[in-house]
Amino acid sequence: TGHKQMFNPTEESQTFLQLTTLCQDRTLVGMKLLDKISSVPHGELSCTTELLILAHHCFTLTCHMEGIIRVLQAAQMLTDNHLAPSEEYGLVSGTLKTALLDYIKRCRPGDSEKHNMIALCFSMCREIGENHEAAARIQLKLIESQPWEDSLKDGHQLKQLLLKALTLMLDAAESYAKDSCVRQAQHCQRLTKLITLQIHFLNTGQNIMLINLGRHKLMDCILALPRFYQASIVAEAYDFVPDWAEILYQ
């Protein structure tokens, strides 16, 4: 007819599946397709991808878990080898975004920048918030790893860790809010107030420890604070509901 035929992957897959009904064992067809991948010229990604998709169809129809696992492992390798170097994760279907992020977290556990890049690519604001919050808590854990008195000896380093934690926690609250995660956003906001108050105390020569407190130390800490708003910030940050009448009396 002179008209160029449009390629339709769905129709092609359906045609292939109809052909496989002529075979007694579709699992065997899937295995043959996987074996053929090794003979595909390097760089022919579209051909390799198509073979993986068709093999996956075969294994799914026969509920062959070993075959499905082999296909998924091959797909992960393709993703890591070809999309990761060029940072082209945005080419992956949005329906796979959660699975992709989980995979990257397992394969690149320390690469928070890569995690955030992928989450940002798919507008996964909640996941970005979780990453920022986790990074902020690492800074607080670094402070907790040594006695408070020792941390005070290097005031500059202590303030740097607190400022970094504050920035990350602010980013976490903002990301949570964008995804309407109200409870998480409010919790991070309460922690930012606590960290800000801790920095204020250090800047004014007050060495009271507010961060990383155990429940058994909260009451003594609150009673030691000179202002009600400061006591309120500490109580809210730790989800602690004290006897305010007793505190005001003291």
PyRosetta script that sets phi, psi and omega in degrees:
from pyrosetta import init, pose_from_sequence

init()
pose = pose_from_sequence("TGHKQMFNPTEESQTFLQLTTLCQDRTLVGMKLLDKISSVPHGELSCTTELLILAHHCFTLTCHMEGIIRVLQAAQMLTDNHLAPSEEYGLVSGTLKTALLDYIKRCRPGDSEKHNMIALCFSMCREIGENHEAAARIQLKLIESQPWEDSLKDGHQLKQLLLKALTLMLDAAESYAKDSCVRQAQHCQRLTKLITLQIHFLNTGQNIMLINLGRHKLMDCILALPRFYQASIVAEAYDFVPDWAEILYQ")
pose.set_psi(1, -15.0)
pose.set_omega(1, -179.2)
pose.set_phi(2, 87.7)
pose.set_psi(2, -10.0)
pose.set_omega(2, 179.2)
pose.set_phi(3, -89.7)
pose.set_psi(3, 136.8)
pose.set_omega(3, 179.2)
pose.set_phi(4, -75.7)
pose.set_psi(4, 127.4)
pose.set_omega(4, -179.5)
pose.set_phi(5, -77.2)
pose.set_psi(5, 134.9)
pose.set_omega(5, 178.8)
pose.set_phi(6, -83.0)
pose.set_psi(6, 135.9)
pose.set_omega(6, 179.2)
pose.set_phi(7, -80.8)
pose.set_psi(7, 126.9)
pose.set_omega(7, 178.8)
pose.set_phi(8, -119.9)
pose.set_psi(8, 105.0)
pose.set_omega(8, -176.6)
pose.set_phi(9, -57.0)
pose.set_psi(9, -37.0)
pose.set_omega(9, -178.5)
pose.set_phi(10, -64.7)
pose.set_psi(10, -46.2)
pose.set_omega(10, 179.3)
pose.set_phi(11, -64.0)
pose.set_psi(11, -40.9)
pose.set_omega(11, 179.7)
pose.set_phi(12, -62.4)
pose.set_psi(12, -41.0)
pose.set_omega(12, 179.4)
pose.set_phi(13, -65.3)
pose.set_psi(13, -41.2)
pose.set_omega(13, 179.3)
pose.set_phi(14, -63.7)
pose.set_psi(14, -40.7)
pose.set_omega(14, 177.9)
pose.set_phi(15, -62.1)
pose.set_psi(15, -43.0)
pose.set_omega(15, 179.3)
pose.set_phi(16, -62.7)
pose.set_psi(16, -43.9)
pose.set_omega(16, -179.2)
pose.set_phi(17, -63.6)
pose.set_psi(17, -33.9)
pose.set_omega(17, 176.0)
pose.set_phi(18, -65.2)
pose.set_psi(18, -37.7)
pose.set_omega(18, 178.3)
pose.set_phi(19, -66.7)
pose.set_psi(19, -35.1)
pose.set_omega(19, -178.0)
pose.set_phi(20, -67.9)
pose.set_psi(20, -18.0)
pose.set_omega(20, 177.9)
pose.set_phi(21, -65.6)
pose.set_psi(21, -18.1)
pose.set_omega(21, 177.6)
pose.set_phi(22, -75.5)
pose.set_psi(22, -15.5)
pose.set_omega(22, -178.4)
pose.set_phi(23, -93.5)
pose.set_psi(23, 146.3)
pose.set_omega(23, 179.0)
pose.set_phi(24, -72.9)
pose.set_psi(24, -32.5)
pose.set_omega(24, -175.6)
pose.set_phi(25, -131.2)
pose.set_psi(25, 104.5)
pose.set_omega(25, -179.7)
pose.set_phi(26, -69.6)
pose.set_psi(26, -24.9)
pose.set_omega(26, 177.0)
pose.set_phi(27, -61.0)
pose.set_psi(27, -40.5)
pose.set_omega(27, 178.7)
pose.set_phi(28, -62.6)
pose.set_psi(28, -38.3)
pose.set_omega(28, 177.3)
pose.set_phi(29, -62.5)
pose.set_psi(29, -44.4)
pose.set_omega(29, 178.9)
pose.set_phi(30, -60.4)
pose.set_psi(30, -41.7)
pose.set_omega(30, 179.0)
pose.set_phi(31, -64.3)
pose.set_psi(31, -40.5)
pose.set_omega(31, 178.3)
pose.set_phi(32, -62.2)
pose.set_psi(32, -39.4)
pose.set_omega(32, 178.7)
pose.set_phi(33, -64.1)
pose.set_psi(33, -41.4)
pose.set_omega(33, 177.9)
pose.set_phi(34, -64.1)
pose.set_psi(34, -39.5)
pose.set_omega(34, 179.1)
pose.set_phi(35, -64.0)
pose.set_psi(35, -31.3)
pose.set_omega(35, -178.2)
pose.set_phi(36, -70.7)
pose.set_psi(36, -22.4)
pose.set_omega(36, -176.4)
pose.set_phi(37, -59.8)
pose.set_psi(37, -35.7)
pose.set_omega(37, -178.7)
pose.set_phi(38, -63.7)
pose.set_psi(38, -22.4)
pose.set_omega(38, -179.5)
pose.set_phi(39, -93.1)
pose.set_psi(39, -3.3)
pose.set_omega(39, 178.7)
pose.set_phi(40, -74.3)
pose.set_psi(40, 131.0)
pose.set_omega(40, -179.9)
pose.set_phi(41, -56.4)
pose.set_psi(41, 143.3)
pose.set_omega(41, -179.5)
pose.set_phi(42, -61.9)
pose.set_psi(42, 130.4)
pose.set_omega(42, -179.5)
pose.set_phi(43, 104.3)
pose.set_psi(43, -16.9)
pose.set_omega(43, 178.9)
pose.set_phi(44, -83.3)
pose.set_psi(44, 69.3)
pose.set_omega(44, -173.9)
pose.set_phi(45, -67.2)
pose.set_psi(45, -35.3)
pose.set_omega(45, -178.5)
pose.set_phi(46, -63.8)
pose.set_psi(46, -38.3)
pose.set_omega(46, 179.2)
pose.set_phi(47, -68.4)
pose.set_psi(47, -45.3)
pose.set_omega(47, 179.0)
pose.set_phi(48, -60.8)
pose.set_psi(48, -43.8)
pose.set_omega(48, 180.0)
pose.set_phi(49, -62.5)
pose.set_psi(49, -42.8)
pose.set_omega(49, -179.4)
pose.set_phi(50, -63.4)
pose.set_psi(50, -40.8)
pose.set_omega(50, 178.2)
pose.set_phi(51, -63.3)
pose.set_psi(51, -40.4)
pose.set_omega(51, 178.4)
pose.set_phi(52, -64.0)
pose.set_psi(52, -41.7)
pose.set_omega(52, -179.9)
pose.set_phi(53, -63.5)
pose.set_psi(53, -45.3)
pose.set_omega(53, -179.2)
pose.set_phi(54, -66.2)
pose.set_psi(54, -39.6)
pose.set_omega(54, 177.7)
pose.set_phi(55, -63.6)
pose.set_psi(55, -39.3)
pose.set_omega(55, 178.8)
pose.set_phi(56, -63.2)
pose.set_psi(56, -39.8)
pose.set_omega(56, 176.2)
pose.set_phi(57, -57.9)
pose.set_psi(57, -46.0)
pose.set_omega(57, -178.2)
pose.set_phi(58, -61.8)
pose.set_psi(58, -46.7)
pose.set_omega(58, -177.7)
pose.set_phi(59, -68.4)
pose.set_psi(59, -34.2)
pose.set_omega(59, 179.2)
pose.set_phi(60, -65.6)
pose.set_psi(60, -41.6)
pose.set_omega(60, -179.0)
pose.set_phi(61, -64.0)
pose.set_psi(61, -31.5)
pose.set_omega(61, -179.0)
pose.set_phi(62, -101.3)
pose.set_psi(62, 4.1)
pose.set_omega(62, -179.1)
pose.set_phi(63, 54.4)
pose.set_psi(63, 39.6)
pose.set_omega(63, -178.8)
pose.set_phi(64, -88.9)
pose.set_psi(64, 96.7)
pose.set_omega(64, -172.4)
pose.set_phi(65, -64.8)
pose.set_psi(65, -38.0)
pose.set_omega(65, 180.0)
pose.set_phi(66, -60.8)
pose.set_psi(66, -42.6)
pose.set_omega(66, 179.0)
pose.set_phi(67, -65.8)
pose.set_psi(67, -41.9)
pose.set_omega(67, 179.1)
pose.set_phi(68, -61.7)
pose.set_psi(68, -41.7)
pose.set_omega(68, 179.0)
pose.set_phi(69, -62.6)
pose.set_psi(69, -41.8)
pose.set_omega(69, 178.9)
pose.set_phi(70, -61.8)
pose.set_psi(70, -40.6)
pose.set_omega(70, 179.3)
pose.set_phi(71, -64.6)
pose.set_psi(71, -45.6)
pose.set_omega(71, -178.5)
pose.set_phi(72, -64.8)
pose.set_psi(72, -38.1)
pose.set_omega(72, 177.8)
pose.set_phi(73, -64.9)
pose.set_psi(73, -40.6)
pose.set_omega(73, 177.8)
pose.set_phi(74, -65.1)
pose.set_psi(74, -39.4)
pose.set_omega(74, 179.0)
pose.set_phi(75, -65.2)
pose.set_psi(75, -38.5)
pose.set_omega(75, 177.5)
pose.set_phi(76, -63.3)
pose.set_psi(76, -41.4)
pose.set_omega(76, 179.0)
pose.set_phi(77, -63.6)
pose.set_psi(77, -41.7)
pose.set_omega(77, 178.0)
pose.set_phi(78, -61.0)
pose.set_psi(78, -44.4)
pose.set_omega(78, -179.9)
pose.set_phi(79, -61.0)
pose.set_psi(79, -46.2)
pose.set_omega(79, -176.1)
pose.set_phi(80, -71.4)
pose.set_psi(80, -35.1)
pose.set_omega(80, -175.6)
pose.set_phi(81, -81.8)
pose.set_psi(81, -29.9)
pose.set_omega(81, -172.4)
pose.set_phi(82, -114.0)
pose.set_psi(82, -32.6)
pose.set_omega(82, 179.9)
pose.set_phi(83, -89.5)
pose.set_psi(83, -37.4)
pose.set_omega(83, -176.7)
pose.set_phi(84, -61.9)
pose.set_psi(84, -48.3)
pose.set_omega(84, -177.9)
pose.set_phi(85, -59.2)
pose.set_psi(85, -33.8)
pose.set_omega(85, -178.6)
pose.set_phi(86, -96.3)
pose.set_psi(86, 0.6)
pose.set_omega(86, -178.4)
pose.set_phi(87, 52.5)
pose.set_psi(87, 49.6)
pose.set_omega(87, -178.1)
pose.set_phi(88, -111.4)
pose.set_psi(88, 40.3)
pose.set_omega(88, 179.5)
pose.set_phi(89, -64.3)
pose.set_psi(89, -19.5)
pose.set_omega(89, 178.9)
pose.set_phi(90, -63.9)
pose.set_psi(90, -15.5)
pose.set_omega(90, 178.1)
pose.set_phi(91, -75.2)
pose.set_psi(91, -16.8)
pose.set_omega(91, -179.8)
pose.set_phi(92, -73.5)
pose.set_psi(92, 143.3)
pose.set_omega(92, 179.3)
pose.set_phi(93, -56.5)
pose.set_psi(93, 137.5)
pose.set_omega(93, 179.6)
pose.set_phi(94, -60.6)
pose.set_psi(94, -23.8)
pose.set_omega(94, 179.9)
pose.set_phi(95, -69.5)
pose.set_psi(95, -15.1)
pose.set_omega(95, -178.9)
pose.set_phi(96, -103.2)
pose.set_psi(96, 9.7)
pose.set_omega(96, -170.5)
pose.set_phi(97, -61.5)
pose.set_psi(97, -41.2)
pose.set_omega(97, -179.3)
pose.set_phi(98, -67.5)
pose.set_psi(98, -43.0)
pose.set_omega(98, 178.7)
pose.set_phi(99, -63.2)
pose.set_psi(99, -39.7)
pose.set_omega(99, 179.9)
pose.set_phi(100, -64.8)
pose.set_psi(100, -43.8)
pose.set_omega(100, -179.3)
pose.set_phi(101, -64.1)
pose.set_psi(101, -41.1)
pose.set_omega(101, 177.6)
pose.set_phi(102, -62.7)
pose.set_psi(102, -40.0)
pose.set_omega(102, -180.0)
pose.set_phi(103, -64.2)
pose.set_psi(103, -44.5)
pose.set_omega(103, -179.5)
pose.set_phi(104, -65.5)
pose.set_psi(104, -36.2)
pose.set_omega(104, 178.4)
pose.set_phi(105, -63.8)
pose.set_psi(105, -36.1)
pose.set_omega(105, 179.2)
pose.set_phi(106, -73.5)
pose.set_psi(106, -42.2)
pose.set_omega(106, -174.8)
pose.set_phi(107, -81.0)
pose.set_psi(107, -30.5)
pose.set_omega(107, -179.3)
pose.set_phi(108, -129.2)
pose.set_psi(108, 67.4)
pose.set_omega(108, -171.7)
pose.set_phi(109, -62.0)
pose.set_psi(109, -26.7)
pose.set_omega(109, -177.4)
pose.set_phi(110, -98.2)
pose.set_psi(110, 0.5)
pose.set_omega(110, -174.5)
pose.set_phi(111, -95.1)
pose.set_psi(111, 76.1)
pose.set_omega(111, -178.6)
pose.set_phi(112, -66.1)
pose.set_psi(112, -29.4)
pose.set_omega(112, 178.5)
pose.set_phi(113, -63.9)
pose.set_psi(113, -40.9)
pose.set_omega(113, 178.0)
pose.set_phi(114, -66.7)
pose.set_psi(114, -40.3)
pose.set_omega(114, 178.0)
pose.set_phi(115, -58.4)
pose.set_psi(115, -48.4)
pose.set_omega(115, -177.5)
pose.set_phi(116, -66.7)
pose.set_psi(116, -35.3)
pose.set_omega(116, 179.5)
pose.set_phi(117, -62.2)
pose.set_psi(117, -44.6)
pose.set_omega(117, 179.9)
pose.set_phi(118, -67.5)
pose.set_psi(118, -44.8)
pose.set_omega(118, 179.5)
pose.set_phi(119, -61.5)
pose.set_psi(119, -39.5)
pose.set_omega(119, 178.7)
pose.set_phi(120, -67.6)
pose.set_psi(120, -36.3)
pose.set_omega(120, 179.5)
pose.set_phi(121, -59.5)
pose.set_psi(121, -37.1)
pose.set_omega(121, -178.4)
pose.set_phi(122, -103.0)
pose.set_psi(122, 14.0)
pose.set_omega(122, 179.3)
pose.set_phi(123, 55.4)
pose.set_psi(123, 41.1)
pose.set_omega(123, 179.5)
pose.set_phi(124, -91.8)
pose.set_psi(124, 73.9)
pose.set_omega(124, -173.0)
pose.set_phi(125, -64.2)
pose.set_psi(125, -35.7)
pose.set_omega(125, 179.6)
pose.set_phi(126, -62.6)
pose.set_psi(126, -43.9)
pose.set_omega(126, 179.8)
pose.set_phi(127, -65.0)
pose.set_psi(127, -36.6)
pose.set_omega(127, 176.3)
pose.set_phi(128, -63.5)
pose.set_psi(128, -42.2)
pose.set_omega(128, 177.3)
pose.set_phi(129, -60.3)
pose.set_psi(129, -42.2)
pose.set_omega(129, 178.8)
pose.set_phi(130, -62.1)
pose.set_psi(130, -40.5)
pose.set_omega(130, 179.5)
pose.set_phi(131, -65.0)
pose.set_psi(131, -44.7)
pose.set_omega(131, 179.5)
pose.set_phi(132, -64.2)
pose.set_psi(132, -42.5)
pose.set_omega(132, -179.7)
pose.set_phi(133, -63.6)
pose.set_psi(133, -42.5)
pose.set_omega(133, 178.8)
pose.set_phi(134, -62.5)
pose.set_psi(134, -40.6)
pose.set_omega(134, 179.2)
pose.set_phi(135, -65.8)
pose.set_psi(135, -37.9)
pose.set_omega(135, 178.1)
pose.set_phi(136, -64.7)
pose.set_psi(136, -40.9)
pose.set_omega(136, -179.4)
pose.set_phi(137, -67.2)
pose.set_psi(137, -29.0)
pose.set_omega(137, 175.7)
pose.set_phi(138, -63.4)
pose.set_psi(138, -41.0)
pose.set_omega(138, 177.9)
pose.set_phi(139, -62.4)
pose.set_psi(139, -41.1)
pose.set_omega(139, 178.8)
pose.set_phi(140, -67.3)
pose.set_psi(140, -35.1)
pose.set_omega(140, 177.8)
pose.set_phi(141, -66.4)
pose.set_psi(141, -35.6)
pose.set_omega(141, 177.8)
pose.set_phi(142, -62.1)
pose.set_psi(142, -38.8)
pose.set_omega(142, 177.2)
pose.set_phi(143, -67.6)
pose.set_psi(143, -40.0)
pose.set_omega(143, -177.7)
pose.set_phi(144, -69.3)
pose.set_psi(144, -19.4)
pose.set_omega(144, -173.8)
pose.set_phi(145, -68.8)
pose.set_psi(145, -11.6)
pose.set_omega(145, 176.2)
pose.set_phi(146, -134.6)
pose.set_psi(146, 158.5)
pose.set_omega(146, -179.3)
pose.set_phi(147, -56.4)
pose.set_psi(147, 146.0)
pose.set_omega(147, -178.0)
pose.set_phi(148, -58.2)
pose.set_psi(148, -37.3)
pose.set_omega(148, -180.0)
pose.set_phi(149, -62.4)
pose.set_psi(149, -37.1)
pose.set_omega(149, 178.5)
pose.set_phi(150, -70.2)
pose.set_psi(150, -37.0)
pose.set_omega(150, 178.4)
pose.set_phi(151, -63.9)
pose.set_psi(151, -36.9)
pose.set_omega(151, -178.9)
pose.set_phi(152, -66.0)
pose.set_psi(152, -25.0)
pose.set_omega(152, 179.8)
pose.set_phi(153, -65.9)
pose.set_psi(153, -30.1)
pose.set_omega(153, 176.1)
pose.set_phi(154, -113.7)
pose.set_psi(154, 73.8)
pose.set_omega(154, -175.0)
pose.set_phi(155, -59.5)
pose.set_psi(155, -36.4)
pose.set_omega(155, -178.9)
pose.set_phi(156, -63.5)
pose.set_psi(156, -46.8)
pose.set_omega(156, 179.4)
pose.set_phi(157, -63.2)
pose.set_psi(157, -40.7)
pose.set_omega(157, 179.4)
pose.set_phi(158, -61.3)
pose.set_psi(158, -44.5)
pose.set_omega(158, 179.9)
pose.set_phi(159, -65.9)
pose.set_psi(159, -37.1)
pose.set_omega(159, 178.7)
pose.set_phi(160, -62.6)
pose.set_psi(160, -43.6)
pose.set_omega(160, 178.4)
pose.set_phi(161, -64.6)
pose.set_psi(161, -40.1)
pose.set_omega(161, 179.3)
pose.set_phi(162, -66.9)
pose.set_psi(162, -41.3)
pose.set_omega(162, 179.2)
pose.set_phi(163, -65.2)
pose.set_psi(163, -39.0)
pose.set_omega(163, 177.9)
pose.set_phi(164, -66.1)
pose.set_psi(164, -42.9)
pose.set_omega(164, 177.5)
pose.set_phi(165, -62.5)
pose.set_psi(165, -39.4)
pose.set_omega(165, 179.7)
pose.set_phi(166, -63.3)
pose.set_psi(166, -46.3)
pose.set_omega(166, 179.8)
pose.set_phi(167, -61.2)
pose.set_psi(167, -45.4)
pose.set_omega(167, -179.8)
pose.set_phi(168, -65.0)
pose.set_psi(168, -39.3)
pose.set_omega(168, -179.3)
pose.set_phi(169, -69.4)
pose.set_psi(169, -35.7)
pose.set_omega(169, 175.1)
pose.set_phi(170, -63.6)
pose.set_psi(170, -43.6)
pose.set_omega(170, 177.6)
pose.set_phi(171, -62.8)
pose.set_psi(171, -39.1)
pose.set_omega(171, 179.1)
pose.set_phi(172, -63.0)
pose.set_psi(172, -45.6)
pose.set_omega(172, 179.8)
pose.set_phi(173, -60.8)
pose.set_psi(173, -41.8)
pose.set_omega(173, 179.8)
pose.set_phi(174, -65.2)
pose.set_psi(174, -42.6)
pose.set_omega(174, -179.6)
pose.set_phi(175, -65.9)
pose.set_psi(175, -43.1)
pose.set_omega(175, 177.5)
pose.set_phi(176, -60.0)
pose.set_psi(176, -42.6)
pose.set_omega(176, -178.5)
pose.set_phi(177, -63.1)
pose.set_psi(177, -36.8)
pose.set_omega(177, 179.3)
pose.set_phi(178, -63.2)
pose.set_psi(178, -29.3)
pose.set_omega(178, -179.2)
pose.set_phi(179, -100.5)
pose.set_psi(179, 16.3)
pose.set_omega(179, 177.9)
pose.set_phi(180, 59.1)
pose.set_psi(180, 28.9)
pose.set_omega(180, 175.0)
pose.set_phi(181, -89.2)
pose.set_psi(181, 77.3)
pose.set_omega(181, -169.7)
pose.set_phi(182, -62.6)
pose.set_psi(182, -46.8)
pose.set_omega(182, -176.2)
pose.set_phi(183, -61.2)
pose.set_psi(183, -46.5)
pose.set_omega(183, -179.9)
pose.set_phi(184, -65.2)
pose.set_psi(184, -39.3)
pose.set_omega(184, 180.0)
pose.set_phi(185, -63.2)
pose.set_psi(185, -43.8)
pose.set_omega(185, 179.8)
pose.set_phi(186, -65.3)
pose.set_psi(186, -38.1)
pose.set_omega(186, 179.0)
pose.set_phi(187, -63.4)
pose.set_psi(187, -43.3)
pose.set_omega(187, 178.9)
pose.set_phi(188, -65.8)
pose.set_psi(188, -37.4)
pose.set_omega(188, 177.9)
pose.set_phi(189, -63.3)
pose.set_psi(189, -38.7)
pose.set_omega(189, 178.1)
pose.set_phi(190, -65.4)
pose.set_psi(190, -37.3)
pose.set_omega(190, 178.7)
pose.set_phi(191, -69.7)
pose.set_psi(191, -34.2)
pose.set_omega(191, 177.3)
pose.set_phi(192, -64.4)
pose.set_psi(192, -37.3)
pose.set_omega(192, 177.0)
pose.set_phi(193, -64.3)
pose.set_psi(193, -40.1)
pose.set_omega(193, 179.5)
pose.set_phi(194, -63.9)
pose.set_psi(194, -46.3)
pose.set_omega(194, -179.3)
pose.set_phi(195, -65.2)
pose.set_psi(195, -40.6)
pose.set_omega(195, 178.2)
pose.set_phi(196, -61.2)
pose.set_psi(196, -42.1)
pose.set_omega(196, 178.5)
pose.set_phi(197, -65.0)
pose.set_psi(197, -38.2)
pose.set_omega(197, 177.8)
pose.set_phi(198, -62.9)
pose.set_psi(198, -42.9)
pose.set_omega(198, 178.2)
pose.set_phi(199, -63.9)
pose.set_psi(199, -40.7)
pose.set_omega(199, 178.6)
pose.set_phi(200, -60.1)
pose.set_psi(200, -44.4)
pose.set_omega(200, 179.3)
pose.set_phi(201, -61.7)
pose.set_psi(201, -43.4)
pose.set_omega(201, -179.6)
pose.set_phi(202, -64.3)
pose.set_psi(202, -38.7)
pose.set_omega(202, -179.7)
pose.set_phi(203, -68.6)
pose.set_psi(203, -24.0)
pose.set_omega(203, -179.3)
pose.set_phi(204, -103.0)
pose.set_psi(204, 13.9)
pose.set_omega(204, 175.4)
pose.set_phi(205, 78.1)
pose.set_psi(205, 15.7)
pose.set_omega(205, 178.2)
pose.set_phi(206, -100.4)
pose.set_psi(206, 124.2)
pose.set_omega(206, -172.1)
pose.set_phi(207, -98.8)
pose.set_psi(207, 17.7)
pose.set_omega(207, 179.1)
pose.set_phi(208, -63.2)
pose.set_psi(208, 131.9)
pose.set_omega(208, 179.2)
pose.set_phi(209, -88.1)
pose.set_psi(209, 123.2)
pose.set_omega(209, -179.7)
pose.set_phi(210, -111.6)
pose.set_psi(210, -27.7)
pose.set_omega(210, -175.8)
pose.set_phi(211, -90.9)
pose.set_psi(211, 158.6)
pose.set_omega(211, 175.7)
pose.set_phi(212, 56.0)
pose.set_psi(212, 36.0)
pose.set_omega(212, -179.5)
pose.set_phi(213, -86.8)
pose.set_psi(213, 141.9)
pose.set_omega(213, 172.0)
pose.set_phi(214, -81.0)
pose.set_psi(214, 160.5)
pose.set_omega(214, -177.5)
pose.set_phi(215, -58.9)
pose.set_psi(215, -34.2)
pose.set_omega(215, -176.5)
pose.set_phi(216, -70.7)
pose.set_psi(216, -14.5)
pose.set_omega(216, -178.6)
pose.set_phi(217, -101.2)
pose.set_psi(217, -6.7)
pose.set_omega(217, -172.8)
pose.set_phi(218, -64.5)
pose.set_psi(218, -44.9)
pose.set_omega(218, -176.1)
pose.set_phi(219, -62.1)
pose.set_psi(219, -45.1)
pose.set_omega(219, 179.2)
pose.set_phi(220, -62.3)
pose.set_psi(220, -39.2)
pose.set_omega(220, 179.8)
pose.set_phi(221, -64.1)
pose.set_psi(221, -46.4)
pose.set_omega(221, -178.5)
pose.set_phi(222, -63.0)
pose.set_psi(222, -41.2)
pose.set_omega(222, 179.9)
pose.set_phi(223, -66.1)
pose.set_psi(223, -26.1)
pose.set_omega(223, -178.1)
pose.set_phi(224, -81.8)
pose.set_psi(224, -10.6)
pose.set_omega(224, -176.9)
pose.set_phi(225, -82.3)
pose.set_psi(225, 139.5)
pose.set_omega(225, -175.2)
pose.set_phi(226, -80.9)
pose.set_psi(226, -17.4)
pose.set_omega(226, -175.4)
pose.set_phi(227, -123.4)
pose.set_psi(227, 146.7)
pose.set_omega(227, 179.8)
pose.set_phi(228, -65.1)
pose.set_psi(228, -42.4)
pose.set_omega(228, -177.8)
pose.set_phi(229, -60.8)
pose.set_psi(229, -32.3)
pose.set_omega(229, 177.9)
pose.set_phi(230, -68.3)
pose.set_psi(230, -42.1)
pose.set_omega(230, 177.4)
pose.set_phi(231, -63.6)
pose.set_psi(231, -37.9)
pose.set_omega(231, 179.4)
pose.set_phi(232, -65.1)
pose.set_psi(232, -40.6)
pose.set_omega(232, 178.8)
pose.set_phi(233, -61.2)
pose.set_psi(233, -45.3)
pose.set_omega(233, -179.6)
pose.set_phi(234, -64.8)
pose.set_psi(234, -45.9)
pose.set_omega(234, -178.7)
pose.set_phi(235, -61.0)
pose.set_psi(235, -44.6)
pose.set_omega(235, -178.8)
pose.set_phi(236, -67.2)
pose.set_psi(236, -38.1)
pose.set_omega(236, -178.3)
pose.set_phi(237, -62.9)
pose.set_psi(237, -32.2)
pose.set_omega(237, -178.6)
pose.set_phi(238, -102.5)
pose.set_psi(238, 10.6)
pose.set_omega(238, -177.6)
pose.set_phi(239, 52.0)
pose.set_psi(239, 42.9)
pose.set_omega(239, -176.9)
pose.set_phi(240, -106.0)
pose.set_psi(240, 129.4)
pose.set_omega(240, 179.5)
pose.set_phi(241, -112.9)
pose.set_psi(241, 94.4)
pose.set_omega(241, -177.4)
pose.set_phi(242, -83.7)
pose.set_psi(242, 174.4)
pose.set_omega(242, 173.3)
pose.set_phi(243, -84.2)
pose.set_psi(243, 94.0)
pose.set_omega(243, -173.8)
pose.set_phi(244, -63.0)
pose.set_psi(244, -32.6)
pose.set_omega(244, 178.7)
pose.set_phi(245, -61.6)
pose.set_psi(245, -42.4)
pose.set_omega(245, 178.5)
pose.set_phi(246, -65.2)
pose.set_psi(246, -40.8)
pose.set_omega(246, -179.2)
pose.set_phi(247, -65.2)
pose.set_psi(247, -44.9)
pose.set_omega(247, 179.9)
pose.set_phi(248, -65.0)
pose.set_psi(248, -35.5)
pose.set_omega(248, 177.7)
pose.set_phi(249, -64.2)
pose.set_psi(249, -43.3)
pose.set_omega(249, 179.7)
pose.set_phi(250, -64.4)
pose.dump_pdb("model.pdb")
